[in-house]
Structures are given as structure tokens and as C-alpha cells.
Amino acid sequence: MDYADTIWSSCSSKSQKALRKIQNRGLRFIHKMPASRAKSHHITEVLHQTGWTDLATWRRSYMCILTIEYKNVTGDTPLYLTI
């Protein structure tokens, strides 16, 4: 799901919702949750247990990391962020 994650941030909300559903189905499959519980069991709890983040949060975090790295390379970062 991380492959080309920065590109997914610019896709339509419908496509992002479809990706989120794929991630949720994968988590339910991994945790062997029956399909009958899919609606009643909120996936946030399972995300927390596995240590995963939802795709939207991951994309925002990754974009921040890329921005800081770019600014670090160009010399535009504050001293406390330089490596």
C-alpha cells in the first residue's frame, strides 16, 4: 500500500475511499475477522493493535518527511532539523 503513496494523495476522494477499503479488508483478513463482523467492528482498533496508520495519515506524514528532506538538501531548514 506504500507503493507510490505520494501519488495517491492527488487522486479523487472516491479512489482514496476504495484504497482505504482495500486496506481495511486486508486487516480484517490478517486478523481473521469474519465478514459478518466487518460493519460492527471498527477498524481503528485493529489499526492501533497492528501499529499501522491509516493511508491518509501515512501520506501526510510522508509528504512532510519529503518536504523536510528537500529543504535539508537545499539548505532551507532550521538548524534543529539538519542532519
C-alpha positions as a Markdown table, in Angstrom:
| # | Residue | x | y | z |
|---|---|---|---|---|
| 1 | Met | 0.0 | 0.0 | 0.0 |
| 2 | Asp | 3.0 | 2.3 | 0.4 |
| 3 | Tyr | 4.0 | 2.0 | -3.3 |
| 4 | Ala | 3.8 | 5.4 | -4.9 |
| 5 | Asp | 1.8 | 6.7 | -1.9 |
| 6 | Thr | 2.6 | 10.4 | -2.7 |
| 7 | Ile | 0.8 | 10.0 | -6.0 |
| 8 | Trp | -2.4 | 8.6 | -4.3 |
| 9 | Ser | -2.8 | 11.8 | -2.4 |
| 10 | Ser | -3.8 | 13.6 | -5.6 |
| 11 | Cys | -6.3 | 11.1 | -6.7 |
| 12 | Ser | -10.1 | 11.6 | -6.3 |
| 13 | Ser | -11.8 | 11.0 | -2.9 |
| 14 | Lys | -13.6 | 8.1 | -4.5 |
| 15 | Ser | -10.3 | 6.4 | -5.3 |
| 16 | Gln | -8.9 | 7.1 | -1.9 |
| 17 | Lys | -12.0 | 5.6 | -0.3 |
| 18 | Ala | -11.5 | 2.5 | -2.4 |
| 19 | Leu | -7.9 | 2.2 | -1.3 |
| 20 | Arg | -9.0 | 2.6 | 2.4 |
| 21 | Lys | -11.5 | -0.2 | 1.9 |
| 22 | Ile | -8.7 | -2.4 | 0.5 |
| 23 | Gln | -6.5 | -1.7 | 3.5 |
| 24 | Asn | -9.4 | -2.4 | 5.9 |
| 25 | Arg | -10.2 | -5.7 | 4.1 |
| 26 | Gly | -6.6 | -6.7 | 4.3 |
| 27 | Leu | -6.5 | -6.0 | 8.0 |
| 28 | Arg | -9.7 | -8.0 | 8.6 |
| 29 | Phe | -8.3 | -10.9 | 6.6 |
| 30 | Ile | -5.0 | -10.8 | 8.5 |
| 31 | His | -6.8 | -10.8 | 11.9 |
| 32 | Lys | -9.2 | -13.5 | 10.7 |
| 33 | Met | -12.3 | -11.4 | 11.4 |
| 34 | Pro | -15.5 | -12.8 | 9.9 |
| 35 | Ala | -17.2 | -10.8 | 7.3 |
| 36 | Ser | -20.3 | -10.7 | 9.4 |
| 37 | Arg | -18.4 | -8.5 | 12.0 |
| 38 | Ala | -17.0 | -6.2 | 9.3 |
| 39 | Lys | -19.6 | -3.5 | 9.9 |
| 40 | Ser | -19.9 | -3.8 | 13.7 |
| 41 | His | -16.1 | -3.9 | 14.5 |
| 42 | His | -14.4 | -0.6 | 13.9 |
| 43 | Ile | -11.1 | -0.9 | 12.0 |
| 44 | Thr | -9.4 | 1.8 | 14.0 |
| 45 | Glu | -8.9 | -0.5 | 17.0 |
| 46 | Val | -7.3 | -3.1 | 14.7 |
| 47 | Leu | -5.0 | -0.4 | 13.1 |
| 48 | His | -3.9 | 0.5 | 16.6 |
| 49 | Gln | -3.2 | -3.1 | 17.5 |
| 50 | Thr | -1.0 | -3.7 | 14.5 |
| 51 | Gly | 0.8 | -0.4 | 14.7 |
| 52 | Trp | -0.3 | 0.6 | 11.2 |
| 53 | Thr | -1.6 | 4.1 | 10.3 |
| 54 | Asp | -4.5 | 4.8 | 8.0 |
| 55 | Leu | -3.5 | 5.7 | 4.5 |
| 56 | Ala | -4.4 | 9.3 | 4.6 |
| 57 | Thr | -2.3 | 9.9 | 7.8 |
| 58 | Trp | 0.6 | 8.0 | 6.3 |
| 59 | Arg | 0.5 | 10.1 | 3.1 |
| 60 | Arg | 0.5 | 13.4 | 5.0 |
| 61 | Ser | 3.4 | 12.2 | 7.2 |
| 62 | Tyr | 5.4 | 11.0 | 4.2 |
| 63 | Met | 4.9 | 14.3 | 2.4 |
| 64 | Cys | 6.1 | 16.2 | 5.5 |
| 65 | Ile | 9.2 | 14.0 | 5.6 |
| 66 | Leu | 9.9 | 14.5 | 1.9 |
| 67 | Thr | 9.5 | 18.3 | 2.3 |
| 68 | Ile | 11.9 | 18.4 | 5.2 |
| 69 | Glu | 14.4 | 16.3 | 3.3 |
| 70 | Tyr | 14.2 | 18.5 | 0.3 |
| 71 | Lys | 14.6 | 21.6 | 2.4 |
| 72 | Asn | 17.6 | 20.0 | 4.2 |
| 73 | Val | 19.3 | 19.3 | 0.9 |
| 74 | Thr | 18.7 | 22.9 | -0.4 |
| 75 | Gly | 19.8 | 24.4 | 3.0 |
| 76 | Asp | 16.5 | 25.9 | 3.8 |
| 77 | Thr | 15.8 | 24.1 | 7.1 |
| 78 | Pro | 16.3 | 25.5 | 10.6 |
| 79 | Leu | 19.4 | 24.2 | 12.4 |
| 80 | Tyr | 17.5 | 21.9 | 14.7 |
| 81 | Leu | 16.2 | 19.9 | 11.7 |
| 82 | Thr | 19.5 | 19.5 | 9.9 |
| 83 | Ile | 21.2 | 16.1 | 9.9 |
